[in-house]
């Protein structure tokens, strides 16, 4: 007896799903957090901007 591995078939809705226009992940940042970051030391502000 031999074992065979089969891949699950994709449903049509998953296969034809429209791709997102966004190339990067995105999040919504509260204004309070933006204000806090802008009032910090330059090193903290730079780190915030890089993230």
PDB file of N, CA, C and O in Angstrom:
ATOM      1  N   UNK A   1       0.848  -1.178   0.000  1.00  0.00           N
ATOM      2  CA  UNK A   1       0.000   0.000   0.000  1.00  0.00           C
ATOM      3  C   UNK A   1       0.892   1.239   0.000  1.00  0.00           C
ATOM      4  O   UNK A   1       1.848   1.313   0.772  1.00  0.00           O
ATOM      5  N   UNK A   2       0.592   2.194  -0.843  1.00  0.00           N
ATOM      6  CA  UNK A   2       1.389   3.423  -0.890  1.00  0.00           C
ATOM      7  C   UNK A   2       0.530   4.593  -0.432  1.00  0.00           C
ATOM      8  O   UNK A   2      -0.673   4.645  -0.687  1.00  0.00           O
ATOM      9  N   UNK A   3       1.170   5.514   0.238  1.00  0.00           N
ATOM     10  CA  UNK A   3       0.459   6.699   0.721  1.00  0.00           C
ATOM     11  C   UNK A   3       0.624   7.824  -0.296  1.00  0.00           C
ATOM     12  O   UNK A   3       1.712   8.037  -0.831  1.00  0.00           O
ATOM     13  N   UNK A   4      -0.439   8.520  -0.547  1.00  0.00           N
ATOM     14  CA  UNK A   4      -0.359   9.672  -1.439  1.00  0.00           C
ATOM     15  C   UNK A   4      -0.794  10.911  -0.671  1.00  0.00           C
ATOM     16  O   UNK A   4      -1.713  10.871   0.147  1.00  0.00           O
ATOM     17  N   UNK A   5      -0.119  11.993  -0.954  1.00  0.00           N
ATOM     18  CA  UNK A   5      -0.461  13.250  -0.306  1.00  0.00           C
ATOM     19  C   UNK A   5      -1.190  14.118  -1.331  1.00  0.00           C
ATOM     20  O   UNK A   5      -0.689  14.374  -2.426  1.00  0.00           O
ATOM     21  N   UNK A   6      -2.355  14.550  -0.954  1.00  0.00           N
ATOM     22  CA  UNK A   6      -3.118  15.413  -1.860  1.00  0.00           C
ATOM     23  C   UNK A   6      -3.277  16.779  -1.238  1.00  0.00           C
ATOM     24  O   UNK A   6      -3.453  16.909  -0.026  1.00  0.00           O
ATOM     25  N   UNK A   7      -3.216  17.776  -2.060  1.00  0.00           N
ATOM     26  CA  UNK A   7      -3.418  19.142  -1.588  1.00  0.00           C
ATOM     27  C   UNK A   7      -4.902  19.468  -1.587  1.00  0.00           C
ATOM     28  O   UNK A   7      -5.628  19.062  -2.495  1.00  0.00           O
ATOM     29  N   UNK A   8      -5.359  20.197  -0.576  1.00  0.00           N
ATOM     30  CA  UNK A   8      -6.773  20.558  -0.566  1.00  0.00           C
ATOM     31  C   UNK A   8      -7.090  21.499  -1.726  1.00  0.00           C
ATOM     32  O   UNK A   8      -6.299  22.379  -2.064  1.00  0.00           O
ATOM     33  N   UNK A   9      -8.239  21.299  -2.317  1.00  0.00           N
ATOM     34  CA  UNK A   9      -8.646  22.140  -3.438  1.00  0.00           C
ATOM     35  C   UNK A   9      -9.154  23.479  -2.909  1.00  0.00           C
ATOM     36  O   UNK A   9      -9.889  23.539  -1.923  1.00  0.00           O
ATOM     37  N   UNK A  10      -8.748  24.544  -3.584  1.00  0.00           N
ATOM     38  CA  UNK A  10      -9.216  25.873  -3.195  1.00  0.00           C
ATOM     39  C   UNK A  10     -10.637  26.088  -3.689  1.00  0.00           C
ATOM     40  O   UNK A  10     -11.006  25.670  -4.786  1.00  0.00           O
ATOM     41  N   UNK A  11     -11.406  26.735  -2.870  1.00  0.00           N
ATOM     42  CA  UNK A  11     -12.749  27.097  -3.295  1.00  0.00           C
ATOM     43  C   UNK A  11     -12.640  28.213  -4.323  1.00  0.00           C
ATOM     44  O   UNK A  11     -11.674  28.976  -4.311  1.00  0.00           O
ATOM     45  N   UNK A  12     -13.603  28.311  -5.196  1.00  0.00           N
ATOM     46  CA  UNK A  12     -13.552  29.334  -6.239  1.00  0.00           C
ATOM     47  C   UNK A  12     -13.495  30.738  -5.663  1.00  0.00           C
ATOM     48  O   UNK A  12     -12.811  31.602  -6.212  1.00  0.00           O
ATOM     49  N   UNK A  13     -14.198  30.980  -4.570  1.00  0.00           N
ATOM     50  CA  UNK A  13     -14.207  32.326  -3.974  1.00  0.00           C
ATOM     51  C   UNK A  13     -12.821  32.697  -3.464  1.00  0.00           C
ATOM     52  O   UNK A  13     -12.422  33.857  -3.561  1.00  0.00           O
ATOM     53  N   UNK A  14     -12.086  31.744  -2.927  1.00  0.00           N
ATOM     54  CA  UNK A  14     -10.739  32.021  -2.425  1.00  0.00           C
ATOM     55  C   UNK A  14      -9.756  32.197  -3.574  1.00  0.00           C
ATOM     56  O   UNK A  14      -8.832  33.006  -3.485  1.00  0.00           O
ATOM     57  N   UNK A  15      -9.948  31.449  -4.643  1.00  0.00           N
ATOM     58  CA  UNK A  15      -9.025  31.515  -5.767  1.00  0.00           C
ATOM     59  C   UNK A  15      -9.202  32.802  -6.567  1.00  0.00           C
ATOM     60  O   UNK A  15      -8.237  33.314  -7.134  1.00  0.00           O
ATOM     61  N   UNK A  16     -10.413  33.324  -6.616  1.00  0.00           N
ATOM     62  CA  UNK A  16     -10.677  34.522  -7.422  1.00  0.00           C
ATOM     63  C   UNK A  16     -10.815  35.781  -6.573  1.00  0.00           C
ATOM     64  O   UNK A  16     -11.292  36.811  -7.048  1.00  0.00           O
ATOM     65  N   UNK A  17     -10.393  35.689  -5.315  1.00  0.00           N
ATOM     66  CA  UNK A  17     -10.507  36.833  -4.415  1.00  0.00           C
ATOM     67  C   UNK A  17      -9.663  37.998  -4.922  1.00  0.00           C
ATOM     68  O   UNK A  17      -8.508  37.808  -5.303  1.00  0.00           O
ATOM     69  N   UNK A  18     -10.230  39.191  -4.930  1.00  0.00           N
ATOM     70  CA  UNK A  18      -9.499  40.377  -5.390  1.00  0.00           C
ATOM     71  C   UNK A  18      -8.371  40.698  -4.424  1.00  0.00           C
ATOM     72  O   UNK A  18      -8.539  40.625  -3.207  1.00  0.00           O
ATOM     73  N   UNK A  19      -7.225  41.052  -4.977  1.00  0.00           N
ATOM     74  CA  UNK A  19      -6.088  41.368  -4.132  1.00  0.00           C
ATOM     75  C   UNK A  19      -6.199  42.797  -3.629  1.00  0.00           C
ATOM     76  O   UNK A  19      -6.752  43.669  -4.299  1.00  0.00           O
ATOM     77  N   UNK A  20      -5.665  43.015  -2.439  1.00  0.00           N
ATOM     78  CA  UNK A  20      -5.704  44.326  -1.819  1.00  0.00           C
ATOM     79  C   UNK A  20      -4.805  45.292  -2.578  1.00  0.00           C
ATOM     80  O   UNK A  20      -3.736  44.895  -3.041  1.00  0.00           O
ATOM     81  N   UNK A  21      -5.216  46.563  -2.716  1.00  0.00           N
ATOM     82  CA  UNK A  21      -4.362  47.548  -3.389  1.00  0.00           C
ATOM     83  C   UNK A  21      -3.179  47.965  -2.522  1.00  0.00           C
ATOM     84  O   UNK A  21      -2.258  48.620  -3.009  1.00  0.00           O
ATOM     85  N   UNK A  22      -3.193  47.591  -1.234  1.00  0.00           N
ATOM     86  CA  UNK A  22      -2.116  47.965  -0.327  1.00  0.00           C
ATOM     87  C   UNK A  22      -0.973  46.969  -0.434  1.00  0.00           C
ATOM     88  O   UNK A  22      -1.196  45.759  -0.388  1.00  0.00           O
ATOM     89  N   UNK A  23       0.235  47.462  -0.574  1.00  0.00           N
ATOM     90  CA  UNK A  23       1.412  46.600  -0.663  1.00  0.00           C
ATOM     91  C   UNK A  23       2.007  46.339   0.713  1.00  0.00           C
ATOM     92  O   UNK A  23       2.700  45.340   0.908  1.00  0.00           O
ATOM     93  N   UNK A  24       1.744  47.222   1.668  1.00  0.00           N
ATOM     94  CA  UNK A  24       2.281  47.072   3.022  1.00  0.00           C
ATOM     95  C   UNK A  24       1.139  46.914   4.016  1.00  0.00           C
ATOM     96  O   UNK A  24       0.000  47.303   3.758  1.00  0.00           O
ATOM     97  N   UNK A  25       1.477  46.339   5.144  1.00  0.00           N
ATOM     98  CA  UNK A  25       0.501  46.259   6.226  1.00  0.00           C
ATOM     99  C   UNK A  25       0.219  47.662   6.728  1.00  0.00           C
ATOM    100  O   UNK A  25       1.101  48.520   6.681  1.00  0.00           O
ATOM    101  N   UNK A  26      -0.968  47.911   7.199  1.00  0.00           N
ATOM    102  CA  UNK A  26      -1.295  49.231   7.703  1.00  0.00           C
ATOM    103  C   UNK A  26      -2.135  49.120   8.960  1.00  0.00           C
ATOM    104  O   UNK A  26      -2.866  48.149   9.155  1.00  0.00           O
ATOM    105  N   UNK A  27      -2.018  50.124   9.803  1.00  0.00           N
ATOM    106  CA  UNK A  27      -2.776  50.195  11.044  1.00  0.00           C
ATOM    107  C   UNK A  27      -3.276  51.616  11.222  1.00  0.00           C
ATOM    108  O   UNK A  27      -2.760  52.550  10.609  1.00  0.00           O
ATOM    109  N   UNK A  28      -4.275  51.769  12.058  1.00  0.00           N
ATOM    110  CA  UNK A  28      -4.786  53.095  12.403  1.00  0.00           C
ATOM    111  C   UNK A  28      -4.184  53.471  13.752  1.00  0.00           C
ATOM    112  O   UNK A  28      -4.350  52.752  14.737  1.00  0.00           O
ATOM    113  N   UNK A  29      -3.487  54.600  13.789  1.00  0.00           N
ATOM    114  CA  UNK A  29      -2.826  55.048  15.009  1.00  0.00           C
ATOM    115  C   UNK A  29      -3.625  56.207  15.599  1.00  0.00           C
ATOM    116  O   UNK A  29      -3.886  57.188  14.903  1.00  0.00           O
ATOM    117  N   UNK A  30      -4.015  56.111  16.869  1.00  0.00           N
ATOM    118  CA  UNK A  30      -4.769  57.189  17.503  1.00  0.00           C
ATOM    119  C   UNK A  30      -3.976  58.499  17.522  1.00  0.00           C
ATOM    120  O   UNK A  30      -2.749  58.492  17.623  1.00  0.00           O
ATOM    121  N   UNK A  31      -4.686  59.608  17.427  1.00  0.00           N
ATOM    122  CA  UNK A  31      -4.058  60.932  17.427  1.00  0.00           C
ATOM    123  C   UNK A  31      -3.275  61.163  18.716  1.00  0.00           C
ATOM    124  O   UNK A  31      -2.208  61.776  18.686  1.00  0.00           O
ATOM    125  N   UNK A  32      -3.787  60.683  19.839  1.00  0.00           N
ATOM    126  CA  UNK A  32      -3.082  60.854  21.108  1.00  0.00           C
ATOM    127  C   UNK A  32      -1.687  60.229  21.051  1.00  0.00           C
ATOM    128  O   UNK A  32      -0.731  60.793  21.583  1.00  0.00           O
ATOM    129  N   UNK A  33      -1.570  59.067  20.407  1.00  0.00           N
ATOM    130  CA  UNK A  33      -0.269  58.417  20.283  1.00  0.00           C
ATOM    131  C   UNK A  33       0.662  59.206  19.371  1.00  0.00           C
ATOM    132  O   UNK A  33       1.864  59.281  19.625  1.00  0.00           O
ATOM    133  N   UNK A  34       0.116  59.790  18.316  1.00  0.00           N
ATOM    134  CA  UNK A  34       0.929  60.607  17.410  1.00  0.00           C
ATOM    135  C   UNK A  34       1.443  61.850  18.139  1.00  0.00           C
ATOM    136  O   UNK A  34       2.600  62.238  17.977  1.00  0.00           O
ATOM    137  N   UNK A  35       0.583  62.465  18.936  1.00  0.00           N
ATOM    138  CA  UNK A  35       0.994  63.646  19.688  1.00  0.00           C
ATOM    139  C   UNK A  35       2.052  63.292  20.727  1.00  0.00           C
ATOM    140  O   UNK A  35       3.010  64.041  20.922  1.00  0.00           O
ATOM    141  N   UNK A  36       1.881  62.161  21.387  1.00  0.00           N
ATOM    142  CA  UNK A  36       2.861  61.723  22.373  1.00  0.00           C
ATOM    143  C   UNK A  36       4.230  61.532  21.719  1.00  0.00           C
ATOM    144  O   UNK A  36       5.243  61.997  22.241  1.00  0.00           O
ATOM    145  N   UNK A  37       4.253  60.856  20.590  1.00  0.00           N
ATOM    146  CA  UNK A  37       5.516  60.581  19.911  1.00  0.00           C
ATOM    147  C   UNK A  37       6.198  61.864  19.458  1.00  0.00           C
ATOM    148  O   UNK A  37       7.424  61.965  19.507  1.00  0.00           O
ATOM    149  N   UNK A  38       5.418  62.838  19.021  1.00  0.00           N
ATOM    150  CA  UNK A  38       6.014  64.090  18.536  1.00  0.00           C
ATOM    151  C   UNK A  38       6.620  64.913  19.669  1.00  0.00           C
ATOM    152  O   UNK A  38       7.445  65.791  19.416  1.00  0.00           O
ATOM    153  N   UNK A  39       6.228  64.645  20.910  1.00  0.00           N
ATOM    154  CA  UNK A  39       6.734  65.401  22.053  1.00  0.00           C
ATOM    155  C   UNK A  39       7.913  64.715  22.747  1.00  0.00           C
ATOM    156  O   UNK A  39       8.398  65.206  23.766  1.00  0.00           O
ATOM    157  N   UNK A  40       8.375  63.593  22.209  1.00  0.00           N
ATOM    158  CA  UNK A  40       9.464  62.845  22.828  1.00  0.00           C
ATOM    159  C   UNK A  40      10.828  63.311  22.312  1.00  0.00           C
ATOM    160  O   UNK A  40      10.914  64.158  21.423  1.00  0.00           O
ATOM    161  N   UNK A  41      11.876  62.749  22.878  1.00  0.00           N
ATOM    162  CA  UNK A  41      13.245  63.044  22.449  1.00  0.00           C
ATOM    163  C   UNK A  41      13.391  62.696  20.969  1.00  0.00           C
ATOM    164  O   UNK A  41      12.648  61.861  20.453  1.00  0.00           O
ATOM    165  N   UNK A  42      14.341  63.327  20.286  1.00  0.00           N
ATOM    166  CA  UNK A  42      14.539  63.025  18.864  1.00  0.00           C
ATOM    167  C   UNK A  42      14.787  61.538  18.573  1.00  0.00           C
ATOM    168  O   UNK A  42      14.345  61.031  17.542  1.00  0.00           O
ATOM    169  N   UNK A  43      15.482  60.846  19.462  1.00  0.00           N
ATOM    170  CA  UNK A  43      15.747  59.420  19.225  1.00  0.00           C
ATOM    171  C   UNK A  43      14.456  58.595  19.270  1.00  0.00           C
ATOM    172  O   UNK A  43      14.279  57.671  18.478  1.00  0.00           O
ATOM    173  N   UNK A  44      13.567  58.931  20.191  1.00  0.00           N
ATOM    174  CA  UNK A  44      12.281  58.229  20.285  1.00  0.00           C
ATOM    175  C   UNK A  44      11.419  58.572  19.073  1.00  0.00           C
ATOM    176  O   UNK A  44      10.751  57.705  18.510  1.00  0.00           O
ATOM    177  N   UNK A  45      11.441  59.828  18.683  1.00  0.00           N
ATOM    178  CA  UNK A  45      10.663  60.270  17.528  1.00  0.00           C
ATOM    179  C   UNK A  45      11.146  59.566  16.259  1.00  0.00           C
ATOM    180  O   UNK A  45      10.327  59.163  15.433  1.00  0.00           O
ATOM    181  N   UNK A  46      12.447  59.414  16.095  1.00  0.00           N
ATOM    182  CA  UNK A  46      12.989  58.719  14.931  1.00  0.00           C
ATOM    183  C   UNK A  46      12.570  57.254  14.922  1.00  0.00           C
ATOM    184  O   UNK A  46      12.172  56.727  13.882  1.00  0.00           O
ATOM    185  N   UNK A  47      12.658  56.598  16.067  1.00  0.00           N
ATOM    186  CA  UNK A  47      12.237  55.205  16.179  1.00  0.00           C
ATOM    187  C   UNK A  47      10.756  55.066  15.829  1.00  0.00           C
ATOM    188  O   UNK A  47      10.366  54.130  15.131  1.00  0.00           O
ATOM    189  N   UNK A  48       9.944  55.982  16.307  1.00  0.00           N
ATOM    190  CA  UNK A  48       8.503  55.969  16.014  1.00  0.00           C
ATOM    191  C   UNK A  48       8.260  56.052  14.515  1.00  0.00           C
ATOM    192  O   UNK A  48       7.436  55.316  13.971  1.00  0.00           O
ATOM    193  N   UNK A  49       8.979  56.949  13.851  1.00  0.00           N
ATOM    194  CA  UNK A  49       8.791  57.132  12.420  1.00  0.00           C
ATOM    195  C   UNK A  49       9.240  55.913  11.625  1.00  0.00           C
ATOM    196  O   UNK A  49       8.645  55.592  10.596  1.00  0.00           O
ATOM    197  N   UNK A  50      10.279  55.233  12.089  1.00  0.00           N
ATOM    198  CA  UNK A  50      10.759  54.043  11.392  1.00  0.00           C
ATOM    199  C   UNK A  50       9.788  52.880  11.527  1.00  0.00           C
ATOM    200  O   UNK A  50       9.713  52.024  10.645  1.00  0.00           O
ATOM    201  N   UNK A  51       9.055  52.848  12.615  1.00  0.00           N
ATOM    202  CA  UNK A  51       8.101  51.759  12.822  1.00  0.00           C
ATOM    203  C   UNK A  51       6.838  52.035  12.039  1.00  0.00           C
ATOM    204  O   UNK A  51       5.902  51.236  12.076  1.00  0.00           O
TER     205      UNK A  51
END
